[in-house]
Amino acid sequence: MPSKYLITSALPYINGVKHIGNLIGSMLPADVYARYLRQEGSDVLFICGTDEHGAPAELAAKEADEPVDVYCKKMFQVQRQCYEDFCISFDYFGRTSSPSNHKLTSEIFENLYERGFIEEKYISQYYSPVDGRFLPDRYVEGTCPHCGYEKARGDQCDGCGRLLDPEELIRPYSVLSKSYDITLEQTQHYFLNLPKLEGQVTEWVNTQDGWSDIVRGVAQKWIKDGLQARCITRDLSWGIELPVKYQKQGARKVFYVWFDAPNGYISITQDWATSVGDPLKWKEWWQPESFKDVHCVQFMAKDNLPFHTVFWPAMLIGAGMSIKMPDDIKGMSWLTYEKGKFSTSQKRGVFLDEALKFFPADYWRYYLLANCPESSDSDFTFESFAATVNKDLIGVLGNFVNRTFTVFRKSFNSTVPHLDGDDLELQNRCESVLREISDLLAARKFRQATQKLRALWVIGNEYITEKTPWVADLPSSGPTIARCLHLIRVFATASAPFVPQTAQRIADLLNVPWRGICKTPIADCFAVSKLVPGATLAHDTDTVLFKKIEDDVVASLTQRYSGKDSNSSEYEI
């Protein structure tokens, strides 16, 4: 078993607040996995950060009427706060615009150049007389030639997911001025010679036995279609500039965002190392003495897979810098909203800053994990959200905790009763499910793990119903409540990676140190010491963990985020 786990989640674009689909697409499952591994006692480094370069950043800053560096700094703080509010336990959340990434990206480029994997080409690129500039691919939109989607970007179609070149678009126009008066002209750019790296990349991809079908399929399709040289420079004012000696007279090129962004995983780790007072500590994770000592797992939505399975590995292989490559890539499908796409401009769907105005983070975390889009897309509705919260969190976990504490306060004056021995049947049932939860989390099967977690909670309700401890004169009432209190502690430990705020609340009710919950392996947690007989607990008399979501609230929120009123959007992307 590796001694270290390096976990990365996809770097969110800086252009605005992300929606709940982005959360479940990478950050939330990565967080659950990191929390689980920490409970197992593993050495974990979980890093992420904002992806701040490229056309999306420039366009968003223009829309906000702010200098792009000011806009990026502001949105970095907004996004970081959102993830903190959702209890995402990053060890470090950084920025791809940091000096460390400028230095690293330039170093990778120069190594690729010196090793013969960079070539210069004249290409046809759209020029807009109205805007007075060449238009990078994201500054051009039009109709997709493959699926007919009318707002396809010059680099990718959001309708069918295909990667595109701007000149493939039908009726292209400038995103800046909306002008169709654009013409193809010749300009010089640098390219990564992927065909020259195809053999090495193919060999690496073929060794990745642990990849899921969706991840392997994306990588193999790119390779099967034949790797093409890819342009890695852009005509933008915001980005990591090419080293001066590679700039052409009268031109100012910056790196393509997909050339610098993945390097952010490394540079953000470098920034983390500096923040903990040991600037070289990043090498323990990305340049360890033995690559087998570190297990690197990356989490991302399926549209990011081509760049993480082929493009970035090709860069690292070509640069020859002895960098740790990912051991596994967890590719997620998409979360849709009411059978359609999330849209900030149309106010369609729920975005992270809005979500917590209505419900606590654990409501969202549990629902999204219970409906995790792992093997196929999932669809969000407020109706299904309320049904899941009311049925599972309230009807199962919350119900058991409140039933137990109600009897505990009334019949035992909040004093832990004595046990009269172990209930082996109850223990065996719980330990079997706990092992399943642990195994599923280790395998990064989050939807199934959440189903098993619910099954664990059900055991508690079945047990207390069968034993009827509210009948005060039953000799078994005391031992039953003692076991139920122990089950609540077990449930808190097993639930900690999924709903950490709830687990913390339960720990407080039981007067158990949080470390005793979040540092206990899930599979072993039934065997931890029982609560001390005679101890007084539950100084907080409010033991209702969750509140029911009523039908009128569901109807109101469904209407509010339906996209029918598109004039009240707070953020524009």
VODO-895435 format. One record per residue (C-alpha): residue in one letter; x, y, z. Coordinates in steps of 0.2 Angstrom, whole numbers, padded with zeros to 4 digits, always signed. Example, Ala and Ser with C-alpha at 12.3 -4.5 7.8 and 13.67 -1.06 7.14 Angstrom:
# residues 2
A+0062-0022+0039/S+0068-0005+0036/
# end
This chain:
# residues 573
M+0000+0000+0000/P+0007+0017-0005/S+0013+0028+0010/K+0006+0044+0002/Y-0010+0049-0008/L-0009+0064-0019/I-0027+0069-0023/T-0031+0083-0036/S-0048+0089-0042/A-0051+0098-0058/L-0046+0117-0057/P-0062+0127-0058/Y-0062+0141-0071/I-0061+0158-0063/N-0075+0165-0072/G-0089+0166-0059/V-0097+0155-0046/K-0098+0137-0050/H-0114+0126-0050/I-0118+0111-0040/G-0114+0100-0055/N-0096+0106-0055/L-0096+0102-0036/I-0100+0084-0039/G-0090+0083-0055/S-0074+0083-0046/M-0072+0092-0029/L-0085+0083-0018/P-0080+0065-0023/A-0062+0070-0021/D-0065+0077-0004/V-0075+0062+0002/Y-0060+0051-0004/A-0047+0062+0005/R-0057+0062+0021/Y-0059+0043+0020/L-0040+0041+0017/R-0036+0052+0032/Q-0048+0041+0043/E-0038+0026+0037/G-0022+0035+0044/S-0014+0038+0026/D-0003+0053+0022/V-0014+0064+0011/L-0011+0079+0001/F-0027+0086-0007/I-0024+0101-0018/C-0034+0112-0030/G-0035+0130-0036/T-0043+0142-0048/D-0039+0141-0067/E-0036+0159-0071/H-0029+0161-0089/G-0037+0160-0106/A-0051+0168-0115/P-0064+0164-0101/A-0055+0175-0089/E-0053+0190-0101/L-0071+0189-0106/A-0078+0188-0089/A-0067+0203-0083/K-0074+0212-0098/E-0092+0208-0094/A-0088+0214-0076/D-0079+0230-0082/E-0064+0226-0071/P-0046+0224-0075/V-0043+0205-0077/D-0030+0203-0063/V-0042+0212-0051/Y-0057+0201-0057/C-0047+0186-0055/K-0041+0190-0037/K-0059+0194-0032/M-0066+0178-0039/F-0052+0168-0032/Q-0058+0173-0015/V-0076+0171-0019/Q-0073+0153-0025/R-0062+0148-0011/Q-0075+0154+0002/C-0089+0143-0007/Y-0078+0128-0006/E-0074+0131+0012/D-0093+0133+0015/F-0096+0116+0007/C-0083+0108+0019/I-0071+0104+0005/S-0055+0099+0015/F-0042+0105+0003/D-0024+0105+0011/Y-0021+0120-0001/F-0031+0130-0013/G-0020+0140-0025/R-0020+0149-0041/T-0013+0145-0059/S-0008+0164-0060/S+0005+0162-0046/P+0023+0166-0050/S+0027+0147-0047/N+0016+0142-0062/H+0024+0155-0073/K+0041+0148-0069/L+0036+0130-0071/T+0026+0132-0087/S+0041+0141-0095/E+0053+0128-0089/I+0042+0114-0097/F+0040+0123-0113/E+0059+0126-0115/N+0062+0107-0111/L+0050+0102-0124/Y+0058+0114-0136/E+0076+0109-0133/R+0070+0090-0135/G+0063+0093-0152/F+0044+0092-0147/I+0039+0110-0151/E+0037+0117-0169/E+0033+0134-0177/K+0019+0135-0189/Y+0010+0148-0199/I-0009+0146-0196/S-0025+0153-0202/Q-0033+0163-0188/Y-0048+0174-0188/Y-0045+0193-0188/S-0058+0205-0183/P-0056+0223-0191/V-0070+0229-0179/D-0060+0223-0164/G-0043+0227-0171/R-0036+0210-0166/F-0033+0192-0170/L-0047+0181-0161/P-0041+0166-0151/D-0052+0151-0153/R-0063+0155-0138/Y-0066+0172-0145/V-0075+0164-0160/E-0092+0156-0160/G-0103+0148-0173/T-0113+0133-0178/C-0105+0116-0174/P-0103+0106-0191/H-0106+0090-0182/C-0122+0093-0172/G-0128+0110-0177/Y-0127+0118-0160/E-0128+0136-0163/K-0116+0143-0150/A-0101+0131-0152/R-0085+0139-0147/G-0069+0139-0158/D-0061+0126-0147/Q-0075+0114-0142/C-0094+0112-0144/D-0104+0111-0128/G-0118+0103-0138/C-0109+0086-0143/G-0092+0088-0134/R-0081+0088-0149/L-0065+0097-0150/L-0065+0110-0164/D-0054+0122-0173/P-0062+0139-0176/E-0062+0137-0195/E-0073+0122-0194/L-0087+0133-0187/I-0102+0138-0199/R-0106+0156-0199/P-0092+0161-0186/Y-0093+0178-0177/S-0083+0188-0165/V-0088+0185-0147/L-0082+0202-0143/S-0091+0213-0155/K-0104+0200-0162/S-0098+0205-0179/Y-0098+0192-0193/D-0085+0203-0202/I-0070+0192-0198/T-0057+0184-0210/L-0044+0171-0209/E-0027+0178-0210/Q-0009+0170-0207/T-0001+0172-0190/Q+0014+0162-0182/H+0011+0151-0167/Y+0020+0137-0158/F+0014+0119-0158/L+0016+0104-0147/N+0021+0090-0159/L+0010+0076-0152/P+0013+0064-0167/K+0031+0063-0161/L+0026+0058-0144/E+0012+0046-0149/G+0021+0030-0146/Q+0027+0035-0129/V+0010+0041-0124/T+0001+0026-0131/E+0013+0015-0121/W+0009+0024-0105/V-0010+0024-0108/N-0009+0005-0111/T-0001+0002-0094/Q-0016+0011-0084/D-0025-0005-0079/G-0035+0004-0066/W-0044+0016-0077/S-0063+0015-0078/D-0071+0012-0095/I-0076+0030-0098/V-0058+0036-0095/R-0049+0023-0105/G-0062+0025-0119/V-0058+0044-0121/A-0039+0041-0121/Q-0040+0027-0133/K-0051+0037-0145/W-0039+0051-0146/I-0025+0039-0150/K-0035+0029-0162/D-0040+0045-0172/G-0021+0049-0173/L-0013+0063-0162/Q-0012+0079-0171/A+0000+0094-0167/R-0009+0106-0156/C-0006+0125-0155/I+0000+0130-0138/T+0000+0149-0140/R-0013+0162-0141/D-0015+0181-0145/L-0021+0186-0128/S-0016+0200-0115/W-0019+0189-0100/G-0009+0173-0097/I+0008+0166-0095/E+0020+0174-0108/L+0032+0164-0118/P+0050+0167-0113/V+0056+0183-0122/K+0068+0174-0133/Y+0054+0164-0141/Q+0043+0179-0144/K+0042+0186-0162/Q+0045+0204-0166/G+0030+0214-0164/A+0020+0200-0157/R+0015+0195-0139/K+0010+0177-0137/V+0004+0169-0121/F+0003+0150-0118/Y-0014+0141-0122/V-0023+0139-0105/W-0023+0120-0107/F-0004+0121-0108/D-0002+0130-0092/A-0017+0125-0081/P-0013+0106-0078/N+0005+0112-0072/G-0005+0121-0059/Y-0007+0104-0049/I+0012+0105-0047/S+0014+0123-0045/I+0000+0124-0032/T+0009+0110-0023/Q+0025+0121-0023/D+0015+0135-0016/W+0008+0124-0002/A+0026+0118+0002/T+0031+0136+0003/S+0016+0140+0015/V+0022+0126+0027/G+0039+0133+0028/D+0048+0119+0017/P+0049+0125-0001/L+0056+0109-0007/K+0043+0098+0001/W+0033+0097-0015/K+0046+0085-0022/E+0040+0072-0010/W+0024+0071-0020/W+0029+0075-0038/Q+0047+0069-0038/P+0048+0056-0025/E+0063+0044-0023/S+0051+0030-0028/F+0035+0034-0038/K+0027+0019-0030/D+0027+0028-0014/V+0015+0040-0020/H-0002+0036-0027/C-0009+0050-0037/V-0028+0051-0040/Q-0036+0065-0051/F-0054+0069-0051/M-0063+0077-0065/A-0079+0078-0076/K-0078+0069-0093/D-0075+0084-0104/N-0058+0086-0095/L-0052+0069-0099/P-0044+0071-0116/F-0032+0084-0109/H-0028+0074-0093/T-0026+0057-0101/V-0016+0062-0117/F-0012+0080-0118/W-0004+0084-0101/P+0005+0067-0100/A+0012+0070-0117/M+0019+0087-0111/L+0027+0079-0095/I+0034+0064-0105/G+0041+0076-0118/A+0048+0088-0106/G+0058+0073-0097/M+0057+0081-0080/S+0054+0065-0070/I+0037+0071-0064/K+0025+0059-0055/M+0011+0054-0067/P-0007+0050-0061/D-0010+0032-0056/D-0029+0034-0058/I-0041+0046-0065/K-0059+0046-0059/G-0069+0053-0073/M-0087+0059-0069/S-0102+0061-0080/W-0113+0076-0079/L-0126+0082-0068/T-0140+0090-0078/Y-0154+0102-0071/E-0172+0097-0075/K-0166+0087-0090/G-0156+0102-0097/K-0140+0112-0094/F-0135+0124-0080/S-0135+0142-0086/T-0129+0157-0076/S-0135+0170-0088/Q-0152+0162-0089/K-0153+0159-0070/R-0156+0140-0073/G-0150+0128-0060/V-0142+0131-0043/F-0125+0139-0040/L-0114+0136-0025/D-0116+0154-0017/E-0135+0152-0018/A-0137+0134-0013/L-0132+0137+0005/K-0144+0151+0007/F-0158+0138+0008/F-0151+0122+0015/P-0135+0117+0025/A-0120+0110+0016/D-0123+0092+0021/Y-0140+0092+0013/W-0132+0095-0004/R-0117+0084-0001/Y-0128+0069+0004/Y-0140+0071-0011/L-0126+0074-0024/L-0117+0058-0017/A-0132+0048-0017/N-0135+0053-0035/C-0117+0054-0040/P-0115+0054-0060/E-0102+0040-0061/S-0107+0028-0075/S-0120+0040-0083/D-0127+0057-0081/S-0139+0061-0067/D-0152+0074-0066/F-0156+0086-0052/T-0173+0092-0047/F-0179+0100-0031/E-0192+0087-0030/S-0180+0073-0030/F-0168+0083-0018/A-0182+0085-0005/A-0187+0067-0007/T-0169+0061-0003/V-0166+0073+0011/N-0183+0069+0019/K-0182+0051+0017/D-0164+0047+0021/L-0157+0061+0032/I-0173+0065+0041/G-0182+0048+0040/V-0167+0037+0044/L-0152+0045+0052/G-0161+0059+0060/N-0175+0049+0066/F-0164+0036+0074/V-0153+0049+0083/N-0169+0059+0089/R-0178+0043+0095/T-0163+0037+0105/F-0160+0054+0113/T-0178+0056+0117/V-0178+0040+0127/F-0161+0044+0134/R-0166+0060+0142/K-0183+0055+0148/S-0179+0038+0155/F-0161+0039+0160/N-0159+0058+0164/S-0146+0059+0150/T-0134+0047+0159/V-0126+0033+0150/P-0133+0016+0156/H-0123+0001+0159/L-0122-0013+0146/D-0125-0032+0150/G-0113-0039+0137/D-0112-0038+0118/D-0125-0041+0105/L-0116-0051+0092/E-0129-0051+0079/L-0130-0032+0079/Q-0111-0031+0079/N-0109-0043+0064/R-0123-0034+0054/C-0115-0017+0057/E-0097-0023+0054/S-0102-0031+0038/V-0109-0015+0031/L-0095-0005+0038/R-0083-0016+0028/E-0093-0013+0012/I-0093+0006+0014/S-0074+0006+0017/D-0071-0005+0002/L-0082+0005-0009/L-0074+0021-0004/A-0057+0014-0007/A-0063+0009-0025/R-0070+0027-0027/K-0088+0020-0030/F-0097+0035-0021/R-0115+0031-0026/Q-0114+0014-0020/A-0105+0019-0004/T-0119+0031+0000/Q-0132+0018-0002/K-0123+0007+0010/L-0121+0021+0022/R-0140+0023+0022/A-0142+0004+0024/L-0131+0006+0040/W-0142+0019+0047/V-0157+0008+0044/I-0150-0006+0055/G-0151+0007+0070/N-0169+0010+0066/E-0173-0008+0065/Y-0164-0012+0081/I-0173+0002+0092/T-0190-0003+0085/E-0187-0021+0089/K-0181-0018+0107/T-0194-0004+0111/P-0183+0004+0125/W-0196+0017+0128/V-0205+0004+0139/A-0196+0010+0155/D-0199-0005+0165/L-0191-0017+0153/P-0174-0024+0160/S-0166-0022+0143/S-0170-0004+0141/G-0154+0002+0148/P-0142-0009+0138/T-0153-0005+0123/I-0150+0013+0124/A-0132+0011+0128/R-0130+0001+0112/C-0140+0014+0102/L-0129+0028+0109/H-0114+0017+0103/L-0123+0015+0086/I-0124+0034+0084/R-0106+0036+0087/V-0103+0022+0074/F-0114+0031+0062/A-0105+0048+0065/T-0088+0039+0061/A-0095+0031+0045/S-0104+0047+0039/A-0089+0059+0042/P-0082+0059+0025/F-0100+0061+0017/V-0108+0073+0029/P-0095+0081+0040/Q-0105+0094+0049/T-0118+0082+0054/A-0104+0070+0061/Q-0097+0084+0070/R-0114+0089+0078/I-0116+0071+0083/A-0099+0070+0091/D-0104+0086+0101/L-0120+0078+0107/L-0110+0062+0113/N-0096+0073+0120/V-0084+0063+0110/P-0068+0072+0103/W-0069+0076+0084/R-0052+0067+0082/G-0060+0051+0089/I-0072+0052+0075/C-0062+0058+0060/K-0047+0048+0064/T-0055+0031+0066/P-0055+0019+0051/I-0073+0016+0046/A-0071-0003+0045/D-0065-0004+0063/C-0076+0009+0071/F-0088-0003+0079/A-0074-0010+0090/V-0070+0007+0098/S-0073+0009+0116/K-0091+0011+0121/L-0097+0027+0130/V-0093+0027+0148/P-0107+0021+0159/G-0113+0035+0171/A-0107+0049+0160/T-0119+0063+0157/L-0122+0068+0139/A-0133+0079+0128/H-0132+0096+0137/D-0139+0102+0120/T-0157+0097+0121/D-0160+0100+0103/T-0156+0083+0095/V-0166+0086+0079/L-0152+0085+0066/F-0162+0090+0050/K-0178+0100+0045/K-0191+0093+0033/I-0191+0102+0016/E-0210+0106+0013/D-0219+0104-0004/D-0221+0123-0005/V-0203+0126-0003/V-0199+0114-0017/A-0212+0122-0029/S-0205+0140-0025/L-0187+0135-0028/T-0191+0125-0044/Q-0200+0140-0051/R-0186+0152-0045/Y-0172+0142-0054/S-0181+0137-0069/G-0173+0150-0080/K-0189+0158-0085/D-0184+0174-0077/S-0166+0178-0085/N-0165+0196-0080/S-0160+0193-0062/S-0144+0184-0063/E-0131+0190-0051/Y-0116+0183-0061/E-0113+0182-0079/I-0102+0170-0088/
# end
